[in-house]
Amino acid sequence: MFLVNSCDNVEHLNVDTKGYLNAQPHTLMTTAQKEYMDFLTNTDQNRNNFRQYAQHWTNREFAVEDNYSQDSRAIGQSNWDDLYRDVLIELTTAKKAIEASNVTPNLASRKKNQVAILEIQIILAYQSLVDLFGNIPYTEALDFTSSPTPKYDDAETIYLDLATRLDVAINNLDISSDSFTSGDLYYNGNVASWKKLANSAKLKMGLHLGSQSMVEAAYLSGVISSNSDNALFPYFAVENQENPLFFILNQRTQIVPTSFLVDAMNAKSDPRMDQFFNPASKIAGVYVGYPYAEGNDNGLGYDDASNTNDKFRDATLPGVLFDYAETSLLLADAANKGYNVGLTAATHYVNGITATMEYWGVSGNHITIYLGRADVTYSIATADTQIAYELWLAYYNRGFEAWTEYRRLDSPILVAPPAAVTEANGKVPVRNIYPLNEATLNETNYNSAATAIGGDKMTTKIFWDVN
């Protein structure tokens, strides 16, 4: 079920009312874009532990969530509400409003583009839900009146339907026409940019599905090909419009980089360290990470380890939806699998590393030195782990994606902490458990879903996690 707090209006969940006829689509889309980006960007222990699951950051005061307690703060419920209530309902309402609008023939292409852009965002949100939980409400979702206790659909079946919908949306985009004149904070309505983003999303979805034809078609149609194509969400130094990290990192001193991350980067003299970490926090001239999931039981203080770079405390730090570095390294993975994606795996690999370093402000000279290292230079023998490692680094500050691709590629090797909850079975979680409300208020469908996926456990793999 899609439950709300007592202060929320339940009628807001019913997108089948005629309320969409009076909706302002551009405003709804802006709201949904911010909510989705907040979901991806936040690192509050009550809402988002993905950076911890990827072992980029750790909480040096509260180790409960770092040790994989998923129910202590109802994180699954927060994610469920974030995506269904705050993103999908807004986008679906906006889409219905545009589809119901009457436009003159000369504006038909604009309307078609607007619907396609909203559809792409709906697809991404549903994909995130599947990647989090596995089987989820889909065909009966968002209709609180007709389906107050919606059934759960099979995760792979949803993915295949999303892939079909994505193809339709891509084909409906007309780059010779305009779209939104306001409300789109990613691309300001640039249809060509949306088409590249959609194809990059198709590339990623194709890799998850193991579909060579889908990956190759995405590449041929035109993916994100430079940092200027990046899908960035602008945050502002205005109350309630700041990057969520602004509050967490400025008001607290508990979130710090892990020793696993820092040690790995130190071993390769990675020039991104000066961009990821605060140079003033070096200890004896060296960056030092904090042991993962030890909390404050080890006697170490904030000054005993390096902390995050000040740029992550900036209220205006953009959120990243999709970028060139990610696209290039996904293409490297595809080429390494033997798929025809234009360039060699080695070239895509270098492009991906270069893109992420340039994005964060690393100098060309330092990029060249790093790429020239023997342990960085692309090697067929170690390509799988090299690509996965660089993708994991390229996802720094994008914890959900870092954790997602770690699960798919099983690299780098992340080790569960000794104090991890028993339910983790000594492993890094590979899914979120369903919200407790689903087990109590949608019991029959919840039980069916739990049985279908092999148990509502954090150790139950999503269908694409085959290794």
C-alpha positions as CSV (number, residue, x, y, z in Angstrom):
1,M,0.0,0.0,0.0
2,F,1.0,3.6,-0.4
3,L,0.6,4.9,3.1
4,V,1.1,8.5,4.2
5,N,1.6,10.1,7.6
6,S,-1.5,11.3,9.4
7,C,-0.8,14.9,8.3
8,D,-0.8,13.8,4.6
9,N,-3.9,13.9,2.4
10,V,-4.8,10.3,1.3
11,E,-6.7,11.6,-1.7
12,H,-3.3,12.8,-3.1
13,L,-2.6,9.1,-3.7
14,N,-5.5,8.7,-6.1
15,V,-4.2,9.7,-9.4
16,D,-7.3,8.5,-11.2
17,T,-9.4,11.4,-9.9
18,K,-10.0,14.3,-12.3
19,G,-7.6,16.4,-10.2
20,Y,-4.9,16.1,-12.8
21,L,-7.1,18.3,-15.2
22,N,-6.2,21.3,-13.0
23,A,-2.6,20.3,-12.3
24,Q,0.4,22.3,-13.4
25,P,2.6,19.7,-15.0
26,H,5.8,21.8,-15.0
27,T,5.5,22.4,-11.2
28,L,4.7,18.7,-10.5
29,M,7.8,17.7,-12.6
30,T,10.1,20.1,-10.7
31,T,8.9,18.7,-7.4
32,A,9.4,15.1,-8.6
33,Q,12.8,15.9,-9.9
34,K,13.9,17.3,-6.6
35,E,12.4,14.5,-4.6
36,Y,14.1,11.9,-6.8
37,M,17.4,13.6,-6.6
38,D,17.1,14.0,-2.9
39,F,16.4,10.2,-2.7
40,L,19.6,9.6,-4.6
41,T,21.7,12.3,-2.9
42,N,20.7,12.2,0.8
43,T,22.9,10.5,3.3
44,D,20.7,10.8,6.4
45,Q,20.7,7.6,8.4
46,N,16.9,7.7,8.5
47,R,16.5,7.7,4.7
48,N,19.6,6.6,2.8
49,N,22.5,4.3,3.7
50,F,23.7,3.5,0.2
51,R,27.0,5.3,0.5
52,Q,27.6,3.1,3.6
53,Y,26.6,-0.1,1.7
54,A,29.0,0.9,-1.0
55,Q,31.6,1.6,1.8
56,H,32.4,5.1,0.5
57,W,31.4,6.7,3.8
58,T,30.7,5.5,7.3
59,N,29.0,7.0,10.3
60,R,31.5,7.3,13.1
61,E,28.8,7.9,15.8
62,F,25.9,5.7,14.9
63,A,27.0,2.3,13.6
64,V,23.6,0.6,13.7
65,E,22.7,1.3,10.0
66,D,26.3,0.7,8.9
67,N,25.9,-2.7,10.4
68,Y,22.9,-3.2,8.1
69,S,19.9,-2.7,10.5
70,Q,17.3,-1.9,7.9
71,D,14.3,-1.9,10.2
72,S,15.6,0.3,13.1
73,R,14.7,3.5,11.3
74,A,12.2,2.2,8.7
75,I,14.5,3.1,5.9
76,G,12.6,0.8,3.5
77,Q,9.4,2.7,4.2
78,S,11.1,6.0,3.6
79,N,12.5,4.9,0.2
80,W,9.1,3.4,-0.7
81,D,7.3,6.6,0.1
82,D,10.0,8.7,-1.6
83,L,9.6,6.9,-4.9
84,Y,5.9,6.1,-5.0
85,R,4.3,9.0,-3.2
86,D,6.8,11.9,-3.8
87,V,8.1,11.0,-7.3
88,L,5.8,8.7,-9.2
89,I,2.5,10.2,-8.3
90,E,3.8,13.7,-9.2
91,L,5.1,12.5,-12.5
92,T,2.1,10.4,-13.4
93,T,-0.3,13.3,-12.5
94,A,1.8,15.6,-14.7
95,K,1.7,13.1,-17.6
96,K,-2.0,12.6,-17.3
97,A,-2.6,16.4,-17.3
98,I,-0.6,16.9,-20.5
99,E,-2.2,13.9,-22.2
100,A,-5.6,15.3,-21.4
101,S,-4.7,18.8,-22.7
102,N,-6.0,20.1,-26.0
103,V,-3.3,21.7,-28.1
104,T,-3.3,23.2,-31.6
105,P,-1.7,21.0,-34.3
106,N,1.5,23.1,-34.4
107,L,2.1,22.3,-30.7
108,A,1.5,18.5,-31.1
109,S,5.2,17.7,-31.2
110,R,5.8,19.7,-28.1
111,K,3.1,17.8,-26.3
112,K,4.5,14.5,-27.5
113,N,8.0,15.5,-26.3
114,Q,6.7,16.5,-22.9
115,V,4.9,13.2,-22.4
116,A,8.0,11.3,-23.4
117,I,10.2,13.2,-21.0
118,L,7.9,12.5,-18.1
119,E,7.7,8.9,-19.2
120,I,11.5,8.5,-19.1
121,Q,11.5,9.8,-15.5
122,I,8.7,7.5,-14.5
123,I,10.7,4.6,-15.9
124,L,13.8,5.6,-14.0
125,A,11.8,5.7,-10.7
126,Y,10.3,2.3,-11.2
127,Q,13.7,0.9,-12.1
128,S,15.0,2.2,-8.8
129,L,12.2,0.5,-6.9
130,V,12.9,-2.8,-8.6
131,D,16.7,-2.4,-7.9
132,L,15.9,-1.7,-4.3
133,F,13.2,-4.3,-3.5
134,G,12.8,-6.8,-6.4
135,N,9.1,-7.5,-7.0
136,I,7.0,-4.4,-6.4
137,P,3.5,-3.1,-7.2
138,Y,3.5,-2.0,-10.8
139,T,0.4,-2.8,-12.9
140,E,-1.9,-1.9,-9.9
141,A,0.3,0.8,-8.4
142,L,-0.8,4.4,-7.8
143,D,-4.5,3.7,-8.0
144,F,-5.6,4.0,-4.3
145,T,-9.3,3.7,-5.0
146,S,-9.4,0.7,-7.3
147,S,-6.4,-1.1,-5.8
148,P,-5.8,-0.1,-2.2
149,T,-3.9,-3.3,-1.7
150,P,-2.0,-3.7,-5.0
151,K,-0.5,-6.9,-6.1
152,Y,3.2,-7.2,-6.7
153,D,4.6,-7.9,-10.2
154,D,7.6,-9.9,-11.1
155,A,10.8,-7.8,-11.1
156,E,12.2,-9.1,-14.4
157,T,8.8,-8.7,-16.1
158,I,8.6,-5.1,-14.9
159,Y,12.1,-4.5,-16.3
160,L,11.1,-5.9,-19.7
161,D,8.0,-3.7,-19.7
162,L,10.1,-0.7,-18.7
163,A,12.5,-1.4,-21.6
164,T,9.6,-1.5,-24.0
165,R,8.2,1.8,-22.6
166,L,11.6,3.3,-22.8
167,D,11.9,2.5,-26.5
168,V,8.6,4.1,-27.2
169,A,9.6,7.2,-25.3
170,I,12.9,7.5,-27.1
171,N,11.2,7.0,-30.5
172,N,8.6,9.7,-29.6
173,L,11.3,12.3,-28.9
174,D,11.5,14.8,-31.7
175,I,14.7,16.8,-31.5
176,S,13.5,19.3,-34.1
177,S,10.8,20.4,-31.7
178,D,10.8,21.9,-28.2
179,S,9.3,20.6,-25.0
180,F,9.1,22.1,-21.5
181,T,9.7,25.9,-21.4
182,S,9.9,25.7,-17.6
183,G,10.0,23.1,-14.9
184,D,12.8,20.9,-16.2
185,L,15.8,21.5,-14.0
186,Y,17.9,18.8,-15.6
187,Y,18.0,20.0,-19.2
188,N,15.7,23.0,-19.5
189,G,13.6,21.1,-22.0
190,N,16.4,20.2,-24.4
191,V,15.0,17.3,-26.2
192,A,18.3,16.1,-27.7
193,S,19.8,15.9,-24.2
194,W,16.9,13.9,-23.0
195,K,17.3,11.5,-25.9
196,K,21.0,10.9,-24.9
197,L,20.0,10.4,-21.3
198,A,17.3,7.9,-22.3
199,N,19.7,6.0,-24.4
200,S,22.3,5.9,-21.6
201,A,19.5,4.6,-19.3
202,K,18.7,2.0,-22.0
203,L,22.4,1.0,-22.1
204,K,22.4,0.4,-18.3
205,M,19.1,-1.4,-18.3
206,G,20.3,-3.6,-21.1
207,L,23.4,-4.6,-19.1
208,H,21.1,-5.5,-16.2
209,L,19.0,-7.6,-18.5
210,G,22.0,-9.2,-20.2
211,S,20.6,-8.0,-23.6
212,Q,23.4,-7.4,-26.1
213,S,20.9,-6.1,-28.7
214,M,19.5,-3.6,-26.3
215,V,22.9,-2.3,-25.4
216,E,24.1,-2.0,-29.0
217,A,20.9,-0.3,-30.0
218,A,21.2,2.2,-27.2
219,Y,24.8,3.0,-28.3
220,L,23.8,3.4,-32.0
221,S,20.9,5.7,-31.1
222,G,23.3,8.1,-29.3
223,V,24.3,8.1,-25.6
224,I,25.8,10.7,-23.3
225,S,29.1,11.5,-24.9
226,S,30.7,14.3,-22.9
227,N,30.5,16.0,-19.6
228,S,28.5,18.7,-21.2
229,D,25.7,16.1,-21.6
230,N,25.6,15.3,-17.9
231,A,22.2,15.3,-16.3
232,L,22.7,17.5,-13.3
233,F,20.2,18.8,-10.8
234,P,20.8,22.3,-9.6
235,Y,20.5,22.9,-5.9
236,F,20.3,26.5,-4.5
237,A,21.4,28.3,-1.4
238,V,17.8,28.9,-0.5
239,E,15.9,27.3,2.4
240,N,14.5,23.9,1.4
241,Q,16.3,24.0,-1.9
242,E,19.8,23.0,-0.7
243,N,21.6,19.8,-1.5
244,P,20.7,17.4,1.3
245,L,24.4,16.9,2.1
246,F,24.5,20.6,3.2
247,F,22.6,19.8,6.4
248,I,24.2,16.5,7.2
249,L,27.8,17.5,6.7
250,N,27.6,21.0,8.1
251,Q,25.6,20.2,11.2
252,R,27.2,16.9,12.1
253,T,30.7,15.5,12.2
254,Q,29.7,11.9,12.0
255,I,30.0,11.1,8.3
256,V,33.5,10.4,7.1
257,P,35.3,8.5,4.3
258,T,36.0,4.9,5.0
259,S,39.5,3.4,5.4
260,F,38.5,0.9,2.7
261,L,38.0,3.8,0.2
262,V,40.9,5.9,1.3
263,D,43.4,3.0,1.4
264,A,42.4,1.9,-2.1
265,M,43.0,5.4,-3.4
266,N,46.2,5.9,-1.5
267,A,47.6,2.7,-3.0
268,K,47.3,4.2,-6.5
269,S,48.1,7.8,-5.6
270,D,44.7,8.6,-7.0
271,P,44.6,12.4,-7.7
272,R,40.8,12.4,-7.0
273,M,41.7,12.3,-3.3
274,D,42.2,16.0,-3.1
275,Q,38.7,16.5,-4.6
276,F,36.9,13.8,-2.5
277,F,38.6,14.6,0.8
278,N,39.6,17.7,2.7
279,P,43.3,18.4,2.1
280,A,43.4,20.2,5.5
281,S,42.4,16.9,7.2
282,K,45.5,14.9,6.2
283,I,47.3,13.3,9.0
284,A,51.1,13.5,8.8
285,G,50.7,14.5,5.1
286,V,48.5,11.4,4.3
287,Y,44.8,10.9,3.9
288,V,43.5,8.5,6.6
289,G,40.1,6.8,6.4
290,Y,37.8,5.8,9.3
291,P,37.2,2.1,9.9
292,Y,33.9,1.1,8.5
293,A,31.0,0.5,10.9
294,E,32.9,0.8,14.1
295,G,31.0,3.8,15.2
296,N,32.6,5.5,18.3
297,D,33.5,2.3,20.1
298,N,37.1,2.4,18.9
299,G,38.1,5.6,20.8
300,L,38.8,7.5,17.6
301,G,37.6,11.1,17.1
302,Y,36.7,13.2,14.1
303,D,40.2,14.5,13.9
304,D,41.7,11.0,13.9
305,A,40.7,10.5,10.3
306,S,40.3,12.6,7.1
307,N,37.0,14.1,6.3
308,T,35.0,15.0,3.2
309,N,36.0,17.9,0.9
310,D,34.3,21.2,1.6
311,K,32.6,21.0,-1.8
312,F,30.3,18.4,-0.4
313,R,29.1,20.8,2.2
314,D,28.1,23.4,-0.4
315,A,24.4,23.9,-0.6
316,T,24.7,24.3,-4.4
317,L,26.6,21.1,-5.2
318,P,24.6,19.7,-8.1
319,G,23.1,16.2,-7.9
320,V,23.9,13.8,-10.7
321,L,21.3,11.7,-12.4
322,F,23.5,10.3,-15.2
323,D,26.8,11.4,-16.5
324,Y,29.5,10.7,-19.2
325,A,31.9,8.9,-16.8
326,E,29.1,6.4,-15.9
327,T,28.1,5.9,-19.5
328,S,31.7,5.4,-20.7
329,L,32.5,2.8,-18.0
330,L,29.2,1.0,-18.7
331,L,30.3,0.9,-22.4
332,A,33.7,-0.4,-21.3
333,D,31.8,-3.2,-19.5
334,A,29.7,-3.9,-22.6
335,A,32.8,-3.9,-24.9
336,N,34.6,-6.2,-22.5
337,K,31.6,-8.6,-22.8
338,G,32.1,-8.6,-26.6
339,Y,29.3,-6.2,-27.4
340,N,29.8,-3.9,-30.4
341,V,29.7,-0.4,-28.9
342,G,31.9,1.5,-31.3
343,L,35.2,1.8,-29.4
344,T,37.3,-0.8,-27.6
345,A,36.8,-1.6,-23.9
346,A,40.2,0.0,-23.2
347,T,39.2,3.3,-24.9
348,H,35.8,3.5,-23.1
349,Y,37.6,2.7,-19.9
350,V,40.1,5.6,-20.3
351,N,37.3,7.9,-21.4
352,G,35.4,7.0,-18.2
353,I,38.3,7.7,-15.9
354,T,39.2,10.9,-17.7
355,A,35.6,12.1,-17.6
356,T,35.2,11.6,-13.8
357,M,38.5,13.2,-13.1
358,E,37.8,16.2,-15.3
359,Y,34.3,16.6,-13.7
360,W,35.8,16.8,-10.2
361,G,38.6,19.2,-11.3
362,V,41.7,17.0,-11.6
363,S,44.4,18.5,-13.8
364,G,45.3,17.0,-17.1
365,N,48.8,16.2,-16.0
366,H,47.6,14.3,-12.9
367,I,45.1,12.4,-15.1
368,T,47.9,11.4,-17.5
369,I,50.1,10.2,-14.6
370,Y,47.3,8.1,-13.1
371,L,46.4,6.5,-16.4
372,G,50.1,5.6,-17.0
373,R,50.3,3.5,-13.8
374,A,50.8,-0.2,-14.4
375,D,48.0,-1.0,-12.0
376,V,45.6,1.3,-13.8
377,T,46.4,0.6,-17.5
378,Y,43.7,-1.5,-19.0
379,S,44.5,-5.2,-19.1
380,I,42.4,-7.9,-20.7
381,A,43.3,-10.3,-17.9
382,T,42.0,-8.0,-15.1
383,A,39.5,-5.9,-17.1
384,D,36.5,-7.1,-15.1
385,T,37.8,-5.9,-11.8
386,Q,39.4,-2.7,-13.3
387,I,36.2,-1.6,-14.9
388,A,34.2,-2.4,-11.7
389,Y,36.6,-0.5,-9.5
390,E,36.7,2.6,-11.6
391,L,32.9,2.6,-11.9
392,W,32.7,2.3,-8.1
393,L,35.0,5.4,-7.8
394,A,33.1,7.2,-10.6
395,Y,29.9,6.8,-8.4
396,Y,31.5,8.6,-5.5
397,N,28.7,10.7,-4.0
398,R,26.2,8.5,-5.8
399,G,25.8,5.8,-3.3
400,F,22.7,4.1,-4.7
401,E,24.3,3.6,-8.1
402,A,27.6,2.5,-6.5
403,W,25.8,-0.1,-4.4
404,T,23.7,-1.2,-7.4
405,E,26.6,-1.8,-9.7
406,Y,28.6,-3.4,-7.0
407,R,25.8,-5.9,-6.6
408,R,25.8,-6.6,-10.4
409,L,29.6,-6.8,-10.9
410,D,30.6,-8.2,-7.5
411,S,33.6,-5.9,-7.4
412,P,35.4,-4.4,-5.5
413,I,35.3,-7.0,-2.8
414,L,33.4,-5.5,0.1
415,V,33.4,-7.3,3.4
416,A,30.6,-7.1,5.9
417,P,31.6,-5.7,9.3
418,P,32.0,-8.2,12.3
419,A,29.0,-6.6,14.1
420,A,26.7,-6.8,11.1
421,V,23.1,-7.8,12.0
422,T,22.4,-11.6,12.0
423,E,20.0,-11.1,9.1
424,A,22.9,-10.1,6.8
425,N,24.4,-13.5,7.1
426,G,27.9,-12.0,7.1
427,K,27.4,-10.3,3.8
428,V,26.8,-6.8,2.4
429,P,23.0,-6.4,1.8
430,V,21.9,-7.0,-1.8
431,R,18.3,-5.6,-1.4
432,N,16.1,-3.6,1.0
433,I,13.5,-5.4,2.9
434,Y,9.9,-4.4,2.2
435,P,8.3,-1.7,4.5
436,L,6.6,-3.1,7.6
437,N,3.4,-1.4,6.5
438,E,3.2,-3.7,3.5
439,A,3.4,-6.8,5.8
440,T,0.6,-5.6,8.0
441,L,-1.8,-3.7,5.6
442,N,-1.2,-5.5,2.3
443,E,-0.5,-8.9,3.9
444,T,-1.7,-11.3,1.3
445,N,0.1,-9.6,-1.6
446,Y,3.2,-9.0,0.6
447,N,3.4,-12.7,1.5
448,S,3.0,-13.8,-2.1
449,A,5.8,-11.4,-3.1
450,A,8.1,-12.5,-0.3
451,T,7.6,-16.2,-1.4
452,A,8.1,-15.4,-5.1
453,I,11.5,-13.7,-4.5
454,G,12.8,-16.3,-2.1
455,G,12.1,-14.4,1.2
456,D,11.8,-10.8,2.2
457,K,15.5,-10.7,3.3
458,M,18.4,-8.4,2.7
459,T,20.3,-11.4,1.3
460,T,17.7,-12.2,-1.4
461,K,19.2,-11.1,-4.7
462,I,17.5,-9.0,-7.4
463,F,16.9,-11.0,-10.6
464,W,19.9,-9.3,-12.4
465,D,22.3,-10.1,-9.6
466,V,23.3,-13.5,-11.0
467,N,26.7,-14.1,-9.5
